[in-house]
Amino acid sequence: MITSASLFEGIDEDFERIENKVKISEQQLWHERLGHPGQDKTRAIINHLKGDHPANLNPNTALTCEHCIRAKSTAARMGQGGGERSVSPLDLIHINLIVDSSHATEYTCTLVLIDDHSKYVYVRPLLRKSHAFKELKAIIVFLETQAGKSLKAIQSDQGTEWRSNDAHEWAHDKGIEWQMTVGYDSRQNGHVERTNRSISEKMRALLMQRRLPKRFWPYAIRAAVFKMNLTPSIDGEVPYQAMFGRSPERLMKLLCVFRCLSWVNIPKVKRDNKKLDQRAVASICHGPECSGSRRAPVESMAVVQSPWRPWTPMDSHAKEDRAHM
């Protein structure tokens, strides 16, 4: 039960001083009488009073109520195009980490880079978050070499992996502007958050398509991003072509159903009897990467990289492939 004495605990004892404050305007007075409604509602109520309100009360007078600001403050909306957009590849890249909490593999997270202009995505699974900066530097060297351009700016969250002295010294020495978003507000990094969601959705779809356990996610995420980079974006441009200025036709020929059946050629040096030994082995394709594909021989758990050699039309073996899983 609340007593009359405890009811007023914490109330400012200098009540008289508060009530004798500087005289407020009629607009503010009615605003307080009405219980701090929004300005539009305050204006509507005053207009509704018609001739019953004081002559010096103007419904159209702008109102700034400190108490409303303190009580009703919300995070600012992130409008469309709130920041300056890039005009060429490597003007700005967004980076982030996707953390894997499944503990299904030795990898704990994935480093994600998105080029702001081309929408080209690069991913690399990492054993430790502490490896992120080292891998980031290696990827940037690769992208700069392939695109023939120098990186100008990076945008990231305030993760500890990006706030080290080494990271800032490296960026300073290369003349790279490192932009960090406000803490506890992922909306400023909305582009990378949306891309992360797309990557995760495609990765899950590939795993579900072949009814695979979670431990195959490193292969699925690479395959998902490979396909994304060859898929036209909303403006009709293919990310790979926009990034490197090269036709994606060669890579299009490498597209295959994730974990489809295929043949892997056995090199001569691997054959015991060069005349009689078989020259190919059935394998499961985990997805193309550069000039080769990651494949697992059907009778082995090992993963090898080899030139792409399709078996038969991929769809014809979809049911058979599922039956073997």
KOLDRENLUM-969148 format. One record per residue: residue in three letters; residue number from 1; x, y, z of N, C-alpha, C in turn. Coordinates in steps of 0.2 Angstrom, whole numbers, plus 5000, padded with zeros to 4 digits. Layout:
residues N
SITE    aa     i   n.px   n.py   n.pz   ca.px   ca.py   ca.pz   c.px   c.py   c.pz
SITE   ALA   NUM      X      Y      Z       X       Y       Z      X      Y      Z
...
***
This chain:
residues 325
SITE    aa     i   n.px   n.py   n.pz   ca.px   ca.py   ca.pz   c.px   c.py   c.pz
SITE   MET     1   5004   4994   5000    5000    5000    5000   5004   5006   5000
SITE   ILE     2   5003   5011   4996    5007    5017    4995   5004   5022   5000
SITE   THR     3   5008   5025   5005    5006    5030    5009   5007   5037   5006
SITE   SER     4   5003   5042   5009    5004    5048    5007   5011   5051   5007
SITE   ALA     5   5014   5049   5012    5021    5051    5013   5026   5048   5008
SITE   SER     6   5025   5042   5006    5029    5039    5001   5027   5041   4994
SITE   LEU     7   5021   5043   4993    5019    5045    4987   5023   5051   4984
SITE   PHE     8   5025   5055   4988    5029    5061    4986   5036   5061   4987
SITE   GLU     9   5039   5055   4988    5046    5054    4988   5049   5055   4982
SITE   GLY    10   5055   5058   4981    5058    5060    4975   5055   5066   4971
SITE   ILE    11   5050   5069   4974    5047    5075    4971   5052   5081   4973
SITE   ASP    12   5053   5085   4968    5058    5091    4970   5055   5095   4975
SITE   GLU    13   5058   5096   4981    5056    5100    4986   5055   5107   4985
SITE   ASP    14   5059   5109   4980    5058    5116    4978   5052   5118   4973
SITE   PHE    15   5047   5115   4976    5041    5115    4971   5039   5122   4970
SITE   GLU    16   5039   5127   4974    5037    5134    4973   5042   5137   4968
SITE   ARG    17   5048   5135   4968    5053    5138    4963   5050   5136   4956
SITE   ILE    18   5048   5129   4955    5046    5127    4949   5040   5130   4946
SITE   GLU    19   5035   5131   4951    5029    5135    4949   5030   5142   4947
SITE   ASN    20   5035   5145   4950    5036    5152    4949   5041   5153   4943
SITE   LYS    21   5042   5149   4939    5047    5149    4933   5045   5155   4929
SITE   VAL    22   5049   5156   4924    5048    5162    4919   5041   5160   4915
SITE   LYS    23   5037   5166   4915    5031    5165    4912   5031   5162   4905
SITE   ILE    24   5027   5157   4903    5027    5154    4897   5021   5157   4892
SITE   SER    25   5022   5155   4886    5017    5158    4881   5010   5154   4882
SITE   GLU    26   5005   5157   4879    4999    5154    4879   4999   5148   4876
SITE   GLN    27   5002   5148   4870    5003    5141    4866   5006   5136   4870
SITE   GLN    28   5011   5137   4874    5014    5132    4878   5010   5130   4884
SITE   LEU    29   5006   5135   4887    5001    5134    4892   4996   5129   4890
SITE   TRP    30   4993   5130   4884    4988    5125    4882   4991   5119   4880
SITE   HIS    31   4997   5119   4878    5000    5112    4876   5001   5108   4883
SITE   GLU    32   5003   5111   4888    5004    5108    4894   4997   5106   4897
SITE   ARG    33   4992   5110   4897    4985    5109    4899   4982   5102   4896
SITE   LEU    34   4984   5102   4889    4981    5096    4885   4985   5090   4886
SITE   GLY    35   4991   5090   4890    4994    5084    4892   5000   5082   4886
SITE   HIS    36   5003   5088   4883    5008    5087    4879   5006   5083   4872
SITE   PRO    37   5001   5085   4869    5000    5082    4862   5004   5084   4857
SITE   GLY    38   5004   5081   4851    5009    5083    4846   5006   5090   4844
SITE   GLN    39   5011   5094   4840    5009    5101    4838   5003   5101   4833
SITE   ASP    40   5002   5096   4829    4996    5096    4825   4990   5095   4829
SITE   LYS    41   4990   5091   4834    4984    5090    4838   4983   5096   4842
SITE   THR    42   4988   5099   4845    4987    5106    4849   4984   5111   4844
SITE   ARG    43   4986   5111   4838    4983    5116    4834   4976   5115   4832
SITE   ALA    44   4974   5108   4831    4967    5106    4830   4963   5108   4835
SITE   ILE    45   4965   5107   4842    4961    5108    4848   4960   5115   4848
SITE   ILE    46   4965   5119   4847    4964    5127    4848   4959   5129   4843
SITE   ASN    47   4960   5127   4837    4955    5129    4832   4948   5127   4833
SITE   HIS    48   4947   5121   4837    4941    5119    4838   4937   5123   4844
SITE   LEU    49   4942   5126   4848    4939    5131    4853   4936   5137   4850
SITE   LYS    50   4938   5139   4844    4935    5145    4840   4936   5151   4844
SITE   GLY    51   4931   5154   4846    4932    5161    4849   4933   5160   4857
SITE   ASP    52   4933   5154   4859    4934    5153    4867   4941   5154   4869
SITE   HIS    53   4946   5154   4865    4953    5155    4867   4955   5162   4867
SITE   PRO    54   4960   5164   4871    4962    5171    4871   4964   5173   4865
SITE   ALA    55   4964   5180   4864    4965    5183    4857   4972   5182   4855
SITE   ASN    56   4977   5182   4860    4984    5181    4859   4986   5174   4858
SITE   LEU    57   4982   5170   4857    4984    5163    4856   4983   5161   4849
SITE   ASN    58   4989   5160   4845    4989    5159    4838   4990   5152   4837
SITE   PRO    59   4985   5148   4834    4986    5141    4833   4992   5139   4828
SITE   ASN    60   4994   5144   4824    5000    5142    4820   5007   5144   4822
SITE   THR    61   5007   5146   4829    5013    5148    4832   5017   5142   4833
SITE   ALA    62   5024   5142   4830    5028    5136    4831   5029   5134   4839
SITE   LEU    63   5029   5128   4840    5030    5126    4847   5036   5121   4848
SITE   THR    64   5040   5123   4853    5046    5119    4855   5045   5117   4862
SITE   CYS    65   5044   5111   4864    5043    5109    4871   5048   5105   4873
SITE   GLU    66   5052   5107   4878    5058    5103    4880   5056   5097   4883
SITE   HIS    67   5051   5097   4887    5048    5090    4890   5046   5085   4885
SITE   CYS    68   5043   5087   4879    5041    5083    4874   5048   5080   4871
SITE   ILE    69   5053   5084   4870    5059    5082    4867   5062   5076   4871
SITE   ARG    70   5062   5078   4878    5065    5073    4882   5061   5066   4882
SITE   ALA    71   5055   5067   4882    5050    5061    4884   5049   5057   4877
SITE   LYS    72   5049   5060   4871    5047    5057    4865   5053   5056   4860
SITE   SER    73   5059   5057   4862    5064    5057    4858   5065   5049   4855
SITE   THR    74   5066   5049   4848    5067    5043    4845   5073   5043   4840
SITE   ALA    75   5075   5038   4838    5081    5038    4834   5079   5041   4827
SITE   ALA    76   5084   5045   4824    5082    5048    4818   5081   5043   4812
SITE   ARG    77   5077   5044   4808    5076    5039    4802   5081   5040   4797
SITE   MET    78   5083   5034   4794    5088    5034    4789   5085   5035   4782
SITE   GLY    79   5085   5041   4779    5082    5042    4773   5086   5038   4767
SITE   GLN    80   5083   5038   4762    5086    5036    4756   5091   5040   4753
SITE   GLY    81   5097   5038   4752    5102    5042    4749   5105   5047   4754
SITE   GLY    82   5105   5045   4761    5107    5049    4766   5115   5051   4765
SITE   GLY    83   5119   5047   4762    5126    5048    4761   5128   5049   4754
SITE   GLU    84   5134   5051   4753    5136    5051    4746   5138   5045   4743
SITE   ARG    85   5135   5044   4737    5136    5037    4734   5142   5037   4730
SITE   SER    86   5145   5031   4729    5151    5031    4725   5150   5031   4717
SITE   VAL    87   5155   5033   4713    5154    5034    4706   5158   5029   4702
SITE   SER    88   5163   5025   4706    5167    5020    4702   5169   5015   4707
SITE   PRO    89   5171   5009   4705    5173    5003    4709   5178   5005   4714
SITE   LEU    90   5178   5003   4720    5183    5004    4725   5183   5011   4728
SITE   ASP    91   5178   5015   4726    5177    5022    4729   5176   5021   4737
SITE   LEU    92   5172   5016   4738    5170    5014    4745   5168   5007   4745
SITE   ILE    93   5170   5003   4750    5168    4996    4751   5165   4996   4758
SITE   HIS    94   5160   4992   4759    5157    4990    4766   5160   4984   4768
SITE   ILE    95   5162   4983   4775    5164    4977    4777   5160   4975   4784
SITE   ASN    96   5160   4969   4785    5156    4966    4791   5158   4959   4792
SITE   LEU    97   5156   4956   4798    5158    4949    4799   5151   4946   4800
SITE   ILE    98   5150   4940   4797    5144    4936    4799   5147   4930   4804
SITE   VAL    99   5144   4930   4810    5147    4926    4815   5143   4919   4814
SITE   ASP   100   5146   4914   4814    5143    4907    4814   5143   4904   4821
SITE   SER   101   5137   4903   4824    5136    4901    4831   5135   4893   4831
SITE   SER   102   5135   4890   4826    5133    4883    4825   5138   4879   4828
SITE   HIS   103   5145   4881   4827    5150    4877    4829   5151   4870   4825
SITE   ALA   104   5148   4871   4819    5148    4865    4815   5155   4864   4811
SITE   THR   105   5159   4869   4811    5165    4868    4807   5170   4872   4811
SITE   GLU   106   5177   4872   4809    5182    4875    4812   5181   4883   4811
SITE   TYR   107   5177   4885   4806    5177    4892    4805   5172   4895   4810
SITE   THR   108   5173   4901   4812    5169    4904    4817   5165   4910   4814
SITE   CYS   109   5167   4913   4808    5164    4919    4805   5166   4919   4798
SITE   THR   110   5163   4924   4795    5164    4925    4788   5165   4933   4787
SITE   LEU   111   5171   4935   4784    5172    4942    4782   5168   4943   4775
SITE   VAL   112   5164   4949   4775    5160    4951    4770   5163   4957   4767
SITE   LEU   113   5164   4958   4761    5166    4965    4758   5161   4966   4752
SITE   ILE   114   5158   4972   4752    5153    4974    4747   5156   4980   4744
SITE   ASP   115   5157   4980   4737    5159    4986    4734   5153   4991   4733
SITE   ASP   116   5153   4997   4735    5147    5001    4735   5144   5003   4728
SITE   HIS   117   5149   5003   4723    5147    5005    4716   5144   4999   4712
SITE   SER   118   5148   4994   4712    5146    4988    4708   5142   4983   4711
SITE   LYS   119   5141   4983   4718    5138    4978    4722   5141   4972   4722
SITE   TYR   120   5147   4971   4720    5151    4965    4720   5153   4963   4727
SITE   VAL   121   5152   4957   4728    5153    4954    4735   5159   4949   4735
SITE   TYR   122   5163   4950   4741    5168    4945    4742   5168   4942   4749
SITE   VAL   123   5168   4936   4749    5167    4933    4756   5173   4928   4757
SITE   ARG   124   5175   4928   4764    5181    4923    4766   5179   4920   4773
SITE   PRO   125   5178   4914   4773    5177    4911    4780   5183   4912   4784
SITE   LEU   126   5183   4913   4791    5188    4914    4795   5188   4909   4801
SITE   LEU   127   5194   4907   4803    5195    4903    4809   5194   4907   4815
SITE   ARG   128   5196   4913   4815    5195    4917    4821   5194   4925   4819
SITE   LYS   129   5190   4928   4823    5188    4935    4822   5195   4939   4821
SITE   SER   130   5200   4937   4825    5206    4941    4826   5210   4941   4819
SITE   HIS   131   5208   4936   4814    5211    4936    4808   5208   4940   4803
SITE   ALA   132   5203   4944   4805    5199    4948    4800   5203   4953   4797
SITE   PHE   133   5207   4957   4800    5211    4963    4798   5216   4960   4793
SITE   LYS   134   5220   4955   4795    5225    4952    4790   5222   4950   4784
SITE   GLU   135   5216   4946   4784    5213    4944    4778   5210   4950   4774
SITE   LEU   136   5208   4955   4777    5205    4961    4774   5210   4964   4769
SITE   LYS   137   5216   4965   4772    5222    4968    4768   5224   4964   4762
SITE   ALA   138   5224   4957   4763    5225    4953    4757   5220   4953   4752
SITE   ILE   139   5213   4954   4754    5208    4954    4749   5208   4961   4745
SITE   ILE   140   5210   4966   4749    5210    4973    4746   5216   4973   4740
SITE   VAL   141   5221   4970   4742    5227    4970    4737   5225   4966   4731
SITE   PHE   142   5221   4961   4732    5218    4957    4726   5214   4961   4722
SITE   LEU   143   5209   4964   4725    5204    4968    4722   5207   4974   4718
SITE   GLU   144   5212   4977   4721    5215    4983    4718   5219   4981   4712
SITE   THR   145   5222   4975   4712    5226    4973    4707   5221   4971   4701
SITE   GLN   146   5216   4967   4702    5211    4965    4697   5207   4971   4694
SITE   ALA   147   5205   4975   4698    5201    4981    4696   5205   4987   4693
SITE   GLY   148   5212   4987   4694    5216    4992    4692   5215   4999   4695
SITE   LYS   149   5212   4999   4701    5210    5005    4705   5213   5004   4712
SITE   SER   150   5213   5010   4715    5215    5010    4722   5209   5012   4727
SITE   LEU   151   5209   5008   4732    5203    5009    4737   5203   5016   4740
SITE   LYS   152   5198   5019   4741    5197    5026    4743   5194   5026   4750
SITE   ALA   153   5189   5022   4752    5186    5023    4758   5183   5016   4760
SITE   ILE   154   5183   5015   4767    5180    5009    4770   5175   5011   4775
SITE   GLN   155   5169   5007   4775    5164    5009    4780   5163   5002   4784
SITE   SER   156   5163   5003   4791    5162    4997    4795   5159   4999   4801
SITE   ASP   157   5157   4994   4805    5154    4995    4812   5160   4997   4816
SITE   GLN   158   5159   4997   4823    5164    4999    4828   5167   4992   4831
SITE   GLY   159   5167   4987   4827    5169    4981    4830   5177   4981   4832
SITE   THR   160   5179   4978   4837    5185    4978    4840   5191   4976   4835
SITE   GLU   161   5189   4972   4830    5193    4970    4825   5195   4976   4820
SITE   TRP   162   5191   4981   4820    5193    4987    4815   5196   4993   4819
SITE   ARG   163   5196   4993   4826    5198    4998    4830   5205   4998   4832
SITE   SER   164   5209   4993   4830    5216    4992    4832   5220   4998   4829
SITE   ASN   165   5226   4999   4833    5230    5004    4830   5233   5002   4823
SITE   ASP   166   5234   4995   4822    5237    4993    4816   5232   4995   4810
SITE   ALA   167   5226   4994   4811    5221    4995    4806   5221   5003   4804
SITE   HIS   168   5221   5007   4809    5221    5014    4808   5228   5016   4805
SITE   GLU   169   5233   5014   4807    5240    5016    4804   5240   5013   4796
SITE   TRP   170   5238   5007   4795    5238    5005    4788   5233   5009   4784
SITE   ALA   171   5227   5011   4786    5223    5015    4782   5226   5022   4781
SITE   HIS   172   5229   5025   4786    5232    5031    4786   5238   5031   4780
SITE   ASP   173   5242   5026   4781    5248    5025    4776   5246   5025   4769
SITE   LYS   174   5240   5021   4768    5237    5020    4761   5233   5026   4759
SITE   GLY   175   5231   5031   4763    5227    5036    4761   5220   5034   4761
SITE   ILE   176   5218   5029   4764    5211    5027    4764   5207   5030   4770
SITE   GLU   177   5201   5032   4768    5197    5035    4774   5193   5029   4777
SITE   TRP   178   5193   5029   4783    5190    5023    4787   5184   5026   4790
SITE   GLN   179   5178   5025   4788    5172    5028    4791   5168   5022   4796
SITE   MET   180   5167   5024   4802    5163    5020    4806   5156   5022   4808
SITE   THR   181   5152   5018   4808    5145    5019    4810   5144   5020   4817
SITE   VAL   182   5139   5024   4819    5137    5025    4826   5136   5018   4830
SITE   GLY   183   5138   5018   4836    5137    5011    4840   5130   5010   4841
SITE   TYR   184   5128   5004   4841    5121    5002    4843   5116   5004   4838
SITE   ASP   185   5118   5005   4832    5113    5007    4827   5116   5004   4820
SITE   SER   186   5113   4998   4819    5115    4995    4812   5113   4998   4806
SITE   ARG   187   5108   5002   4807    5104    5005    4801   5109   5009   4797
SITE   GLN   188   5114   5012   4800    5119    5016    4796   5123   5012   4791
SITE   ASN   189   5124   5005   4793    5127    5000    4789   5122   4996   4785
SITE   GLY   190   5116   4999   4784    5111    4996    4781   5112   4992   4774
SITE   HIS   191   5117   4994   4770    5118    4991    4764   5121   4984   4765
SITE   VAL   192   5126   4984   4770    5129    4977    4771   5125   4973   4775
SITE   GLU   193   5120   4976   4779    5116    4971    4783   5111   4968   4778
SITE   ARG   194   5109   4972   4773    5104    4969    4768   5108   4963   4764
SITE   THR   195   5114   4965   4762    5118    4960    4758   5119   4954   4763
SITE   ASN   196   5121   4955   4769    5121    4949    4773   5115   4944   4774
SITE   ARG   197   5109   4948   4774    5103    4944    4774   5102   4940   4767
SITE   SER   198   5104   4943   4762    5103    4940    4755   5108   4934   4755
SITE   ILE   199   5114   4935   4757    5119    4929    4757   5117   4923   4762
SITE   SER   200   5114   4925   4768    5112    4920    4772   5106   4916   4769
SITE   GLU   201   5101   4920   4766    5095    4916    4763   5097   4912   4758
SITE   LYS   202   5102   4914   4753    5104    4910    4748   5108   4904   4750
SITE   MET   203   5112   4905   4755    5116    4899    4758   5112   4894   4761
SITE   ARG   204   5106   4896   4765    5102    4891    4768   5098   4888   4763
SITE   ALA   205   5096   4891   4757    5092    4888    4752   5097   4882   4748
SITE   LEU   206   5103   4884   4747    5107    4879    4744   5108   4873   4749
SITE   LEU   207   5109   4874   4755    5109    4868    4760   5103   4864   4760
SITE   MET   208   5097   4868   4760    5091    4864    4761   5090   4860   4754
SITE   GLN   209   5092   4863   4749    5091    4860    4742   5094   4853   4742
SITE   ARG   210   5099   4852   4745    5103    4846    4745   5102   4842   4752
SITE   ARG   211   5098   4845   4756    5097    4842    4763   5104   4841   4766
SITE   LEU   212   5108   4846   4766    5115    4845    4769   5115   4847   4776
SITE   PRO   213   5120   4844   4780    5121    4847    4787   5124   4854   4787
SITE   LYS   214   5124   4857   4793    5127    4864    4793   5134   4864   4792
SITE   ARG   215   5138   4859   4793    5145    4859    4792   5147   4861   4785
SITE   PHE   216   5142   4860   4780    5144    4862    4773   5143   4870   4772
SITE   TRP   217   5141   4874   4777    5140    4881    4775   5146   4885   4772
SITE   PRO   218   5152   4883   4774    5158    4887    4770   5158   4886   4763
SITE   TYR   219   5156   4880   4760    5155    4879    4753   5149   4882   4750
SITE   ALA   220   5143   4882   4754    5137    4885    4752   5138   4893   4751
SITE   ILE   221   5141   4896   4756    5142    4903    4756   5146   4905   4750
SITE   ARG   222   5151   4902   4749    5155    4904    4743   5151   4903   4736
SITE   ALA   223   5147   4897   4736    5143    4896    4730   5138   4901   4729
SITE   ALA   224   5135   4903   4735    5130    4908    4735   5132   4915   4732
SITE   VAL   225   5138   4917   4735    5141    4924    4733   5143   4923   4725
SITE   PHE   226   5146   4918   4723    5148    4917    4716   5142   4918   4712
SITE   LYS   227   5136   4915   4713    5130    4916    4709   5127   4923   4710
SITE   MET   228   5128   4926   4716    5126    4933    4717   5129   4938   4712
SITE   ASN   229   5136   4937   4712    5140    4942    4708   5139   4941   4700
SITE   LEU   230   5135   4936   4698    5134    4935    4691   5126   4936   4690
SITE   THR   231   5123   4938   4695    5116    4940    4694   5115   4948   4693
SITE   PRO   232   5111   4950   4688    5110    4957    4688   5107   4960   4694
SITE   SER   233   5109   4966   4696    5106    4970    4701   5100   4973   4699
SITE   ILE   234   5097   4977   4704    5091    4981    4702   5092   4986   4697
SITE   ASP   235   5098   4988   4695    5099    4993    4690   5101   4990   4683
SITE   GLY   236   5101   4983   4683    5102    4979    4677   5109   4977   4676
SITE   GLU   237   5114   4980   4680    5121    4978    4679   5123   4972   4683
SITE   VAL   238   5128   4968   4680    5130    4962    4683   5136   4964   4687
SITE   PRO   239   5136   4963   4694    5141    4965    4698   5148   4964   4696
SITE   TYR   240   5150   4958   4694    5156    4956    4692   5159   4960   4686
SITE   GLN   241   5154   4962   4681    5156    4966    4675   5157   4973   4677
SITE   ALA   242   5153   4975   4682    5153    4982    4684   5160   4983   4688
SITE   MET   243   5162   4978   4692    5168    4979    4696   5174   4978   4692
SITE   PHE   244   5175   4974   4688    5181    4972    4684   5181   4974   4677
SITE   GLY   245   5176   4976   4674    5175    4979    4667   5176   4973   4662
SITE   ARG   246   5175   4967   4664    5176    4961    4660   5169   4957   4659
SITE   SER   247   5168   4954   4654    5162    4950    4652   5162   4944   4657
SITE   PRO   248   5156   4943   4660    5155    4937    4664   5154   4931   4661
SITE   GLU   249   5154   4931   4654    5152    4925    4650   5156   4919   4652
SITE   ARG   250   5163   4919   4653    5167    4914    4655   5165   4911   4661
SITE   LEU   251   5163   4915   4666    5161    4912    4673   5154   4909   4672
SITE   MET   252   5150   4912   4668    5143    4910    4667   5143   4902   4665
SITE   LYS   253   5148   4900   4661    5149    4893    4659   5151   4889   4664
SITE   LEU   254   5153   4892   4670    5155    4887    4676   5149   4886   4680
SITE   LEU   255   5143   4890   4679    5138    4889    4684   5135   4882   4684
SITE   CYS   256   5134   4879   4689    5131    4872    4690   5126   4872   4696
SITE   VAL   257   5122   4867   4697    5118    4866    4703   5123   4864   4708
SITE   PHE   258   5122   4867   4714    5126    4866    4720   5126   4858   4721
SITE   ARG   259   5132   4856   4722    5133    4848    4723   5130   4844   4718
SITE   CYS   260   5131   4846   4712    5128    4841    4707   5134   4836   4705
SITE   LEU   261   5132   4831   4702    5137    4825    4700   5141   4827   4694
SITE   SER   262   5147   4826   4694    5152    4827    4689   5157   4822   4688
SITE   TRP   263   5161   4823   4683    5167    4819    4682   5173   4823   4684
SITE   VAL   264   5178   4820   4687    5185    4823    4688   5190   4819   4685
SITE   ASN   265   5194   4823   4681    5199    4819    4677   5205   4818   4682
SITE   ILE   266   5208   4811   4681    5213    4809    4686   5220   4811   4682
SITE   PRO   267   5224   4815   4684    5230    4817    4681   5235   4810   4680
SITE   LYS   268   5239   4810   4674    5243    4805    4673   5247   4803   4679
SITE   VAL   269   5250   4808   4682    5255    4806    4688   5251   4803   4693
SITE   LYS   270   5244   4803   4694    5241    4800    4699   5238   4793   4697
SITE   ARG   271   5240   4791   4691    5237    4784    4689   5243   4779   4689
SITE   ASP   272   5242   4773   4692    5247    4768    4693   5249   4765   4686
SITE   ASN   273   5243   4763   4683    5244    4760    4677   5241   4764   4671
SITE   LYS   274   5246   4768   4668    5244    4773    4663   5239   4770   4658
SITE   LYS   275   5240   4764   4656    5236    4761    4650   5229   4759   4653
SITE   LEU   276   5229   4756   4659    5223    4752    4661   5219   4756   4666
SITE   ASP   277   5222   4760   4670    5218    4764    4675   5213   4768   4672
SITE   GLN   278   5207   4769   4676    5202    4773    4674   5205   4781   4674
SITE   ARG   279   5202   4785   4670    5204    4792    4669   5200   4797   4672
SITE   ALA   280   5194   4795   4675    5190    4800    4678   5187   4796   4684
SITE   VAL   281   5185   4800   4689    5181    4798    4695   5175   4802   4696
SITE   ALA   282   5170   4799   4698    5163    4803    4699   5164   4807   4706
SITE   SER   283   5162   4813   4705    5163    4818    4711   5156   4822   4712
SITE   ILE   284   5156   4826   4717    5151    4830    4719   5154   4837   4719
SITE   CYS   285   5151   4842   4715    5154    4848    4714   5151   4853   4719
SITE   HIS   286   5155   4856   4723    5154    4861    4728   5153   4868   4726
SITE   GLY   287   5155   4869   4719    5154    4876    4717   5161   4878   4713
SITE   PRO   288   5160   4882   4708    5166    4885    4704   5169   4890   4708
SITE   GLU   289   5176   4890   4708    5180    4896    4710   5186   4897   4705
SITE   CYS   290   5186   4903   4702    5191    4905    4698   5191   4900   4692
SITE   SER   291   5197   4897   4691    5197    4892    4685   5196   4885   4686
SITE   GLY   292   5194   4883   4693    5193    4877    4694   5187   4876   4699
SITE   SER   293   5185   4870   4701    5179    4869    4705   5181   4865   4711
SITE   ARG   294   5178   4866   4717    5179    4862    4722   5175   4856   4722
SITE   ARG   295   5178   4850   4722    5174    4844    4721   5176   4838   4726
SITE   ALA   296   5171   4834   4728    5172    4829    4733   5171   4822   4729
SITE   PRO   297   5176   4818   4728    5175    4811    4725   5169   4808   4729
SITE   VAL   298   5165   4804   4726    5159    4801    4729   5162   4796   4734
SITE   GLU   299   5167   4792   4733    5170    4787    4737   5174   4790   4743
SITE   SER   300   5175   4796   4743    5180    4799    4747   5177   4805   4751
SITE   MET   301   5179   4807   4757    5177    4813    4760   5182   4819   4758
SITE   ALA   302   5187   4818   4755    5192    4823    4753   5189   4828   4748
SITE   VAL   303   5191   4834   4749    5189    4839    4744   5195   4841   4740
SITE   VAL   304   5194   4841   4733    5199    4843    4728   5197   4849   4724
SITE   GLN   305   5202   4852   4720    5200    4857    4716   5203   4854   4709
SITE   SER   306   5198   4855   4704    5200    4852    4697   5196   4856   4692
SITE   PRO   307   5198   4856   4685    5194    4859    4680   5187   4856   4680
SITE   TRP   308   5183   4860   4678    5176    4859    4678   5174   4854   4672
SITE   ARG   309   5171   4848   4673    5169    4844    4668   5162   4841   4670
SITE   PRO   310   5157   4843   4666    5150    4841    4668   5149   4834   4666
SITE   TRP   311   5145   4831   4670    5144    4823    4669   5138   4823   4663
SITE   THR   312   5132   4824   4665    5127    4824    4660   5122   4830   4662
SITE   PRO   313   5117   4832   4659    5113    4838    4661   5112   4837   4669
SITE   MET   314   5113   4843   4672    5113    4843    4679   5106   4841   4682
SITE   ASP   315   5101   4844   4679    5094    4842    4682   5092   4835   4682
SITE   SER   316   5095   4831   4677    5093    4824    4677   5096   4820   4682
SITE   HIS   317   5101   4823   4686    5104    4819    4691   5102   4822   4698
SITE   ALA   318   5097   4827   4698    5095    4830    4704   5092   4825   4709
SITE   LYS   319   5087   4821   4707    5084    4816    4711   5089   4811   4713
SITE   GLU   320   5093   4809   4709    5098    4803    4710   5103   4806   4715
SITE   ASP   321   5105   4812   4715    5110    4815    4719   5107   4815   4726
SITE   ARG   322   5101   4817   4727    5097    4817    4733   5097   4810   4736
SITE   ALA   323   5096   4805   4732    5095    4799    4735   5101   4796   4738
SITE   HIS   324   5107   4799   4736    5114    4796    4738   5116   4800   4745
SITE   MET   325   5112   4805   4747    5114    4809    4752   5111   4806   4759
***
